[in-house]
């Protein structure tokens, strides 16, 4: 998407346009194709993952790029897998272990309507974090949902690389930047790997 249109220069306007484009893209996908995308990280991306690293992922919703395939891959490769966990809507995001990514039954409804680990799951801090997004640029800028949960968590854990998962239609020419915005270490789509970029500053 080209973002030179003045009507698309604000984050709320961009989110509205990109969500519509993402929804149309996902609805047009053959379900058989949807089931096959993002099941295994590309080899160049795996070079970013230290042995034994705990991998933070997410439960996709609202047309987000699926992350379940990566959860299964990293679990089978011997990594711990963690998902966001919220005690309540007004509480910060933490991470808890997802013991068996093959079993959705281990997850419970969270306060935002997204499945999350149960309250008795072990709290963990991911060493690498895969993040959902609404839009991204080829050089690793990210537009999130607007709640700021990932921005705040990443600000508190500056050494943890953040890697975006996205559909190709979410690529934009540029994004408005604020001081708290964290650049991504890489972005993966069903057809391309953008990066890895190396050390990134906000």
Backbone as CSV, one residue per row, in Angstrom:
resi,resn,N_x,N_y,N_z,CA_x,CA_y,CA_z,C_x,C_y,C_z
1,UNK,0.842,-1.191,0.000,0.000,0.000,0.000,0.876,1.240,0.000
2,UNK,0.525,2.204,-0.816,1.236,3.472,-0.843,0.670,4.387,0.227
3,UNK,1.552,4.993,1.025,1.097,5.819,2.141,1.377,7.300,1.907
4,UNK,1.551,7.703,0.645,1.789,9.111,0.365,0.532,9.962,0.428
5,UNK,-0.642,9.333,0.406,-1.906,10.054,0.483,-2.000,10.769,1.834
6,UNK,-2.201,12.104,1.850,-2.298,12.820,3.131,-3.380,12.273,4.050
7,UNK,-4.420,11.665,3.484,-5.497,11.123,4.314,-5.044,9.902,5.111
8,UNK,-3.873,9.328,4.757,-3.400,8.132,5.429,-2.153,8.390,6.273
9,UNK,-1.940,9.639,6.668,-0.719,9.956,7.393,-0.836,9.748,8.896
10,UNK,-2.034,9.598,9.419,-2.186,9.375,10.854,-2.299,7.878,11.122
11,UNK,-1.877,7.467,12.309,-1.943,6.047,12.656,-3.378,5.508,12.643
12,UNK,-4.369,6.234,13.217,-5.740,5.697,13.155,-6.232,5.492,11.721
13,UNK,-5.919,6.437,10.825,-6.349,6.287,9.434,-5.656,5.108,8.770
14,UNK,-4.376,4.947,9.047,-3.643,3.818,8.491,-4.197,2.501,9.010
15,UNK,-4.476,2.432,10.303,-5.022,1.187,10.859,-6.337,0.828,10.181
16,UNK,-7.198,1.822,9.998,-8.500,1.566,9.365,-8.312,1.010,7.952
17,UNK,-7.445,1.648,7.169,-7.244,1.224,5.782,-6.560,-0.136,5.716
18,UNK,-5.571,-0.349,6.574,-4.829,-1.609,6.527,-5.645,-2.778,7.054
19,UNK,-6.478,-2.537,8.058,-7.345,-3.622,8.527,-8.317,-4.046,7.432
20,UNK,-8.849,-3.072,6.693,-9.768,-3.394,5.599,-9.054,-4.194,4.517
21,UNK,-7.826,-3.790,4.184,-7.064,-4.512,3.165,-6.707,-5.917,3.644
22,UNK,-6.353,-6.026,4.911,-6.008,-7.337,5.470,-7.223,-8.257,5.477
23,UNK,-8.377,-7.720,5.879,-9.595,-8.526,5.923,-9.953,-9.033,4.523
24,UNK,-9.860,-8.163,3.529,-10.185,-8.564,2.155,-9.203,-9.625,1.654
25,UNK,-7.937,-9.466,2.008,-6.926,-10.435,1.581,-7.199,-11.811,2.185
26,UNK,-7.461,-11.862,3.476,-7.672,-13.141,4.152,-8.952,-13.800,3.669
27,UNK,-10.009,-13.016,3.460,-11.275,-13.586,2.992,-11.148,-14.176,1.595
28,UNK,-10.202,-13.650,0.794,-10.027,-14.141,-0.570,-9.131,-15.375,-0.640
29,UNK,-8.453,-15.717,0.450,-7.549,-16.864,0.445,-8.316,-18.183,0.420
30,UNK,-7.826,-19.118,-0.368,-8.324,-20.478,-0.307,-7.984,-21.032,1.078
31,UNK,-8.953,-21.611,1.802,-8.657,-22.144,3.143,-7.509,-23.140,3.154
32,UNK,-7.317,-23.870,2.049,-6.214,-24.835,1.996,-4.873,-24.110,1.972
33,UNK,-4.832,-22.954,1.317,-3.609,-22.154,1.289,-3.362,-21.551,2.666
34,UNK,-4.417,-21.021,3.273,-4.301,-20.411,4.606,-3.699,-21.396,5.603
35,UNK,-4.077,-22.675,5.491,-3.600,-23.681,6.441,-2.121,-24.003,6.267
36,UNK,-1.541,-23.610,5.127,-0.160,-23.987,4.842,0.841,-22.866,5.076
37,UNK,0.375,-21.629,5.259,1.316,-20.515,5.338,1.918,-20.400,6.732
38,UNK,3.161,-19.924,6.776,3.869,-19.639,8.023,3.874,-20.837,8.972
39,UNK,4.182,-21.990,8.414,4.270,-23.192,9.243,5.686,-23.472,9.720
40,UNK,6.686,-22.950,8.991,8.087,-23.187,9.353,8.881,-21.924,9.081
41,UNK,9.662,-21.443,10.043,10.462,-20.237,9.818,11.521,-20.464,8.747
42,UNK,11.812,-19.460,7.927,12.889,-19.602,6.939,14.240,-19.765,7.625
43,UNK,15.163,-20.429,6.925,16.469,-20.748,7.514,17.204,-19.492,7.971
44,UNK,17.130,-18.414,7.193,17.838,-17.186,7.575,17.297,-16.620,8.875
45,UNK,16.018,-16.831,9.138,15.430,-16.346,10.385,15.855,-17.218,11.563
46,UNK,15.966,-18.504,11.330,16.353,-19.411,12.410,17.734,-19.073,12.953
47,UNK,18.561,-18.414,12.140,19.887,-18.010,12.607,19.799,-16.981,13.732
48,UNK,18.638,-16.310,13.869,18.445,-15.336,14.946,18.058,-15.991,16.268
49,UNK,17.719,-17.275,16.243,17.147,-17.938,17.413,18.237,-18.698,18.162
50,UNK,18.618,-18.268,19.362,19.639,-18.995,20.117,19.144,-20.379,20.541
51,UNK,20.060,-21.350,20.673,19.646,-22.671,21.170,18.984,-22.543,22.544
52,UNK,17.872,-23.247,22.716,17.182,-23.240,23.996,16.405,-21.986,24.311
53,UNK,16.322,-21.053,23.362,15.604,-19.795,23.606,14.123,-20.059,23.841
54,UNK,13.530,-19.264,24.742,12.083,-19.266,24.923,11.487,-18.343,23.858
55,UNK,10.521,-18.849,23.110,9.953,-18.118,21.975,8.585,-17.565,22.352
56,UNK,8.431,-16.258,22.302,7.138,-15.628,22.516,6.374,-15.548,21.212
57,UNK,5.127,-15.986,21.239,4.271,-15.944,20.049,2.929,-15.344,20.437
58,UNK,1.912,-15.540,19.636,0.593,-14.980,19.912,-0.463,-15.862,19.282
59,UNK,-1.679,-15.757,19.759,-2.823,-16.426,19.151,-3.444,-15.439,18.173
60,UNK,-3.423,-15.782,16.891,-3.880,-14.854,15.864,-5.391,-14.653,15.938
61,UNK,-5.792,-13.441,15.684,-7.209,-13.111,15.620,-7.439,-11.970,14.658
62,UNK,-8.687,-11.772,14.249,-9.065,-10.623,13.424,-8.215,-10.504,12.163
63,UNK,-7.921,-11.617,11.504,-7.197,-11.599,10.245,-5.687,-11.528,10.382
64,UNK,-5.162,-11.578,11.607,-3.715,-11.521,11.791,-3.030,-12.731,11.158
65,UNK,-1.776,-12.555,10.763,-1.004,-13.665,10.217,-0.924,-14.779,11.256
66,UNK,-1.133,-16.027,10.856,-1.171,-17.123,11.821,0.198,-17.396,12.427
67,UNK,0.203,-17.750,13.711,1.451,-18.059,14.417,1.477,-19.479,14.964
68,UNK,0.385,-20.229,14.788,0.301,-21.572,15.376,1.339,-22.514,14.791
69,UNK,1.628,-22.384,13.490,2.632,-23.241,12.869,4.008,-23.027,13.471
70,UNK,4.352,-21.763,13.745,5.636,-21.468,14.378,5.664,-22.025,15.803
71,UNK,4.549,-21.945,16.514,4.502,-22.488,17.875,4.803,-23.975,17.857
72,UNK,4.181,-24.698,16.946,4.428,-26.138,16.858,5.874,-26.423,16.457
73,UNK,6.390,-25.651,15.482,7.760,-25.868,15.021,8.758,-25.686,16.166
74,UNK,8.660,-24.573,16.881,9.634,-24.314,17.933,9.490,-25.296,19.097
75,UNK,8.262,-25.685,19.404,8.062,-26.677,20.462,8.733,-28.000,20.084
76,UNK,8.526,-28.443,18.843,9.111,-29.705,18.393,10.632,-29.619,18.311
77,UNK,11.169,-28.397,18.139,12.621,-28.210,18.087,13.232,-28.076,19.477
78,UNK,12.405,-28.181,20.521,12.918,-28.166,21.881,12.904,-26.821,22.571
79,UNK,12.293,-25.822,21.962,12.196,-24.507,22.582,10.967,-24.419,23.474
80,UNK,11.046,-23.628,24.528,9.856,-23.264,25.268,9.051,-22.253,24.470
81,UNK,7.738,-22.348,24.555,6.842,-21.436,23.837,5.996,-20.683,24.856
82,UNK,5.893,-19.373,24.676,5.133,-18.531,25.598,4.114,-17.706,24.830
83,UNK,3.015,-17.391,25.501,1.960,-16.556,24.926,1.672,-15.383,25.856
84,UNK,1.153,-14.272,25.303,0.751,-13.153,26.162,-0.311,-13.586,27.165
85,UNK,-0.237,-12.979,28.342,-1.198,-13.276,29.406,-1.557,-11.973,30.115
86,UNK,-2.847,-11.768,30.318,-3.353,-10.571,30.997,-4.206,-11.003,32.193
87,UNK,-3.958,-10.380,33.342,-4.807,-10.629,34.500,-6.158,-9.937,34.336
88,UNK,-6.170,-8.787,33.663,-7.387,-8.017,33.423,-7.085,-7.024,32.298
89,UNK,-8.131,-6.395,31.770,-7.948,-5.478,30.640,-7.068,-4.284,30.990
90,UNK,-7.072,-3.861,32.259,-6.288,-2.694,32.651,-4.925,-3.068,33.221
91,UNK,-4.516,-4.327,33.037,-3.233,-4.793,33.570,-2.221,-4.970,32.443
92,UNK,-0.921,-4.890,32.769,0.099,-5.026,31.724,0.177,-6.442,31.167
93,UNK,0.776,-6.552,30.007,0.967,-7.845,29.358,2.168,-8.565,29.965
94,UNK,1.964,-9.822,30.309,3.038,-10.714,30.727,3.024,-11.913,29.789
95,UNK,3.937,-12.833,30.016,3.964,-14.063,29.215,3.951,-15.272,30.134
96,UNK,3.211,-16.298,29.702,3.176,-17.567,30.413,3.389,-18.700,29.405
97,UNK,3.921,-19.792,29.910,4.304,-20.900,29.032,3.072,-21.592,28.452
98,UNK,3.164,-21.931,27.173,2.174,-22.773,26.501,2.818,-24.146,26.386
99,UNK,2.442,-25.048,27.274,3.162,-26.309,27.425,3.091,-27.177,26.167
100,UNK,1.936,-27.235,25.516,1.770,-28.078,24.335,1.024,-27.293,23.253
101,UNK,1.752,-26.667,22.327,1.072,-25.894,21.280,0.129,-26.708,20.408
102,UNK,0.229,-28.048,20.465,-0.712,-28.866,19.690,-2.093,-28.909,20.331
103,UNK,-2.214,-28.467,21.579,-3.480,-28.599,22.304,-4.031,-27.218,22.666
104,UNK,-4.987,-26.738,21.894,-5.630,-25.469,22.224,-6.415,-25.572,23.527
105,UNK,-6.733,-26.813,23.940,-7.516,-27.000,25.158,-6.777,-26.496,26.405
106,UNK,-5.471,-26.299,26.288,-4.708,-25.791,27.423,-4.867,-24.283,27.592
107,UNK,-5.542,-23.633,26.659,-5.730,-22.190,26.713,-7.129,-21.861,27.221
108,UNK,-7.257,-20.676,27.781,-8.540,-20.216,28.317,-8.835,-18.833,27.746
109,UNK,-10.095,-18.395,27.755,-10.404,-17.051,27.246,-9.738,-15.975,28.104
110,UNK,-9.106,-15.002,27.447,-8.496,-13.877,28.145,-9.432,-12.691,28.214
111,UNK,-9.054,-11.649,28.929,-9.941,-10.497,29.109,-10.213,-9.707,27.834
112,UNK,-9.399,-9.901,26.789,-9.641,-9.222,25.518,-10.326,-10.143,24.511
113,UNK,-10.769,-11.314,24.964,-11.432,-12.248,24.073,-10.475,-13.110,23.275
114,UNK,-9.184,-13.067,23.593,-8.170,-13.872,22.911,-7.723,-14.975,23.860
115,UNK,-7.564,-16.187,23.334,-7.147,-17.301,24.173,-5.752,-17.056,24.740
116,UNK,-5.555,-17.462,25.995,-4.269,-17.294,26.662,-4.055,-18.465,27.611
117,UNK,-2.810,-18.659,28.087,-2.581,-19.733,29.066,-3.388,-19.490,30.341
118,UNK,-3.633,-20.566,31.069,-4.336,-20.463,32.348,-3.456,-19.736,33.361
119,UNK,-4.079,-19.218,34.408,-3.361,-18.426,35.412,-2.303,-19.232,36.136
120,UNK,-2.419,-20.568,36.146,-1.421,-21.380,36.833,-0.281,-21.827,35.918
121,UNK,-0.292,-21.390,34.649,0.832,-21.690,33.755,2.062,-20.913,34.216
122,UNK,3.234,-21.481,33.983,4.472,-20.880,34.486,4.753,-19.543,33.804
123,UNK,5.031,-18.488,34.581,5.443,-17.218,33.971,6.849,-17.339,33.396
124,UNK,7.064,-16.781,32.216,8.369,-16.825,31.552,8.615,-15.492,30.851
125,UNK,9.870,-15.231,30.533,10.241,-14.065,29.737,10.812,-14.560,28.419
126,UNK,10.171,-14.276,27.296,10.703,-14.739,26.009,12.090,-14.162,25.728
127,UNK,12.906,-14.968,25.064,14.203,-14.513,24.572,14.093,-13.913,23.178
128,UNK,13.072,-14.342,22.439,12.761,-13.825,21.105,11.244,-13.698,21.049
129,UNK,10.756,-12.593,20.487,9.313,-12.356,20.478,8.810,-12.132,19.061
130,UNK,7.870,-12.974,18.637,7.173,-12.781,17.365,5.914,-11.968,17.650
131,UNK,5.719,-10.917,16.877,4.638,-9.979,17.174,3.668,-9.864,16.004
132,UNK,2.374,-9.689,16.295,1.409,-9.375,15.250,1.527,-7.905,14.880
133,UNK,0.920,-7.519,13.787,0.985,-6.119,13.376,-0.156,-5.805,12.415
134,UNK,-0.392,-4.518,12.256,-1.384,-4.045,11.286,-0.690,-3.650,9.991
135,UNK,0.495,-3.045,10.103,1.263,-2.664,8.934,2.747,-2.671,9.247
136,UNK,3.564,-2.748,8.198,5.014,-2.712,8.387,5.670,-2.114,7.152
137,UNK,6.911,-1.663,7.314,7.701,-1.170,6.186,8.831,-2.150,5.903
138,UNK,9.417,-2.032,4.726,10.470,-2.958,4.325,11.704,-2.856,5.203
139,UNK,11.868,-1.727,5.898,13.043,-1.580,6.768,12.735,-1.891,8.232
140,UNK,11.536,-2.411,8.529,11.274,-2.926,9.868,10.467,-2.054,10.802
141,UNK,9.846,-0.986,10.319,8.931,-0.226,11.173,7.625,-1.008,11.303
142,UNK,6.968,-0.860,12.450,5.749,-1.626,12.736,4.625,-0.707,13.183
143,UNK,3.426,-0.987,12.677,2.205,-0.352,13.175,1.392,-1.427,13.869
144,UNK,1.178,-1.265,15.183,0.439,-2.248,15.949,-1.041,-1.927,16.031
145,UNK,-1.735,-2.670,16.892,-3.185,-2.507,17.009,-3.582,-1.195,17.673
146,UNK,-2.674,-0.594,18.406,-2.986,0.692,19.040,-3.116,0.633,20.542
147,UNK,-3.111,-0.579,21.119,-3.227,-0.696,22.570,-1.925,-0.424,23.307
148,UNK,-0.798,-0.552,22.623,0.495,-0.271,23.224,1.061,-1.379,24.086
149,UNK,0.411,-2.545,24.136,0.882,-3.616,25.024,2.274,-4.100,24.621
150,UNK,2.471,-4.343,23.337,3.781,-4.808,22.887,4.825,-3.709,23.020
151,UNK,4.463,-2.472,22.708,5.416,-1.363,22.847,5.930,-1.273,24.284
152,UNK,5.017,-1.358,25.243,5.439,-1.242,26.642,6.276,-2.438,27.069
153,UNK,5.885,-3.642,26.634,6.665,-4.815,27.021,8.063,-4.753,26.419
154,UNK,8.160,-4.383,25.158,9.466,-4.319,24.509,10.337,-3.206,25.093
155,UNK,9.719,-2.104,25.494,10.487,-1.034,26.132,11.096,-1.512,27.445
156,UNK,10.386,-2.401,28.140,10.891,-2.939,29.406,11.880,-4.080,29.198
157,UNK,11.976,-4.590,27.969,12.879,-5.712,27.665,13.647,-5.373,26.379
158,UNK,14.499,-4.362,26.419,15.144,-3.870,25.200,16.076,-4.868,24.520
159,UNK,16.531,-5.893,25.233,17.446,-6.861,24.631,16.722,-7.945,23.839
160,UNK,15.395,-8.013,23.939,14.632,-9.067,23.261,14.319,-8.630,21.836
161,UNK,14.799,-9.356,20.817,14.457,-8.989,19.440,12.995,-9.276,19.138
162,UNK,12.367,-8.368,18.404,10.968,-8.519,17.994,10.923,-8.790,16.491
163,UNK,10.201,-9.833,16.114,10.090,-10.247,14.720,8.619,-10.220,14.331
164,UNK,8.300,-9.529,13.257,6.916,-9.411,12.833,6.478,-10.575,11.959
165,UNK,5.227,-10.990,12.114,4.581,-11.929,11.199,3.450,-11.182,10.508
166,UNK,3.378,-11.279,9.194,2.428,-10.442,8.455,2.023,-11.091,7.151
167,UNK,0.929,-10.603,6.602,0.551,-10.884,5.221,1.282,-9.893,4.315
168,UNK,1.514,-10.278,3.068,2.213,-9.383,2.139,1.466,-8.073,1.929
169,UNK,0.144,-8.104,2.007,-0.651,-6.897,1.771,-0.469,-5.849,2.862
170,UNK,0.202,-6.189,3.956,0.378,-5.243,5.060,1.625,-4.372,4.899
171,UNK,2.403,-4.609,3.851,3.575,-3.784,3.574,3.142,-2.396,3.119
172,UNK,3.733,-1.360,3.710,3.466,0.028,3.319,4.790,0.731,3.041
173,UNK,4.704,1.852,2.346,5.915,2.611,2.000,6.572,3.233,3.225
174,UNK,5.773,3.783,4.110,6.304,4.460,5.290,5.240,4.470,6.377
175,UNK,5.680,4.735,7.593,4.787,4.818,8.745,5.182,6.000,9.611
176,UNK,4.205,6.670,10.239,4.554,7.712,11.216,5.277,7.087,12.397
177,UNK,6.279,7.773,12.910,7.101,7.235,13.990,6.965,8.098,15.235
178,UNK,6.932,7.415,16.386,6.955,8.089,17.683,8.133,7.549,18.487
179,UNK,8.498,8.271,19.547,9.699,7.931,20.301,9.644,6.509,20.858
180,UNK,8.440,6.024,21.210,8.343,4.700,21.831,8.316,3.571,20.809
181,UNK,8.206,3.874,19.525,8.087,2.825,18.514,9.391,2.043,18.396
182,UNK,9.298,0.733,18.434,10.455,-0.162,18.367,10.556,-0.751,16.967
183,UNK,11.713,-0.655,16.376,11.936,-1.261,15.075,12.060,-2.778,15.231
184,UNK,11.661,-3.503,14.196,11.672,-4.952,14.226,13.022,-5.494,13.767
185,UNK,13.385,-6.659,14.286,14.619,-7.314,13.857,14.457,-7.984,12.497
186,UNK,13.216,-8.306,12.130,12.897,-8.922,10.843,11.378,-8.956,10.714
187,UNK,10.900,-9.166,9.502,9.473,-9.376,9.244,9.348,-10.553,8.279
188,UNK,8.448,-11.481,8.603,8.208,-12.644,7.761,6.797,-12.563,7.197
189,UNK,6.672,-12.772,5.889,5.366,-12.910,5.248,5.330,-14.288,4.586
190,UNK,4.177,-14.706,4.036,4.139,-16.010,3.367,5.082,-16.126,2.177
191,UNK,5.538,-15.009,1.611,6.390,-15.078,0.421,7.775,-14.491,0.603
192,UNK,8.024,-13.749,1.718,9.300,-13.037,1.844,9.754,-12.933,3.282
193,UNK,11.079,-12.789,3.425,11.688,-12.423,4.693,12.335,-11.065,4.514
194,UNK,11.897,-10.081,5.293,12.494,-8.759,5.311,13.488,-8.719,6.472
195,UNK,14.754,-8.437,6.189,15.793,-8.519,7.195,16.408,-9.910,7.126
196,UNK,17.062,-10.397,8.186,17.272,-9.736,9.473,18.090,-8.442,9.336
197,UNK,17.788,-7.489,10.204,18.365,-6.162,10.094,19.550,-5.937,11.015
198,UNK,19.771,-6.793,12.025,20.811,-6.522,13.006,20.269,-5.652,14.120
199,UNK,21.161,-4.952,14.847,20.750,-4.129,15.979,19.842,-3.012,15.503
200,UNK,18.712,-2.826,16.211,17.731,-1.807,15.824,17.414,-0.917,17.006
201,UNK,17.388,0.374,16.776,16.972,1.333,17.786,15.624,1.914,17.395
202,UNK,14.888,2.391,18.406,13.589,3.029,18.127,13.814,4.334,17.383
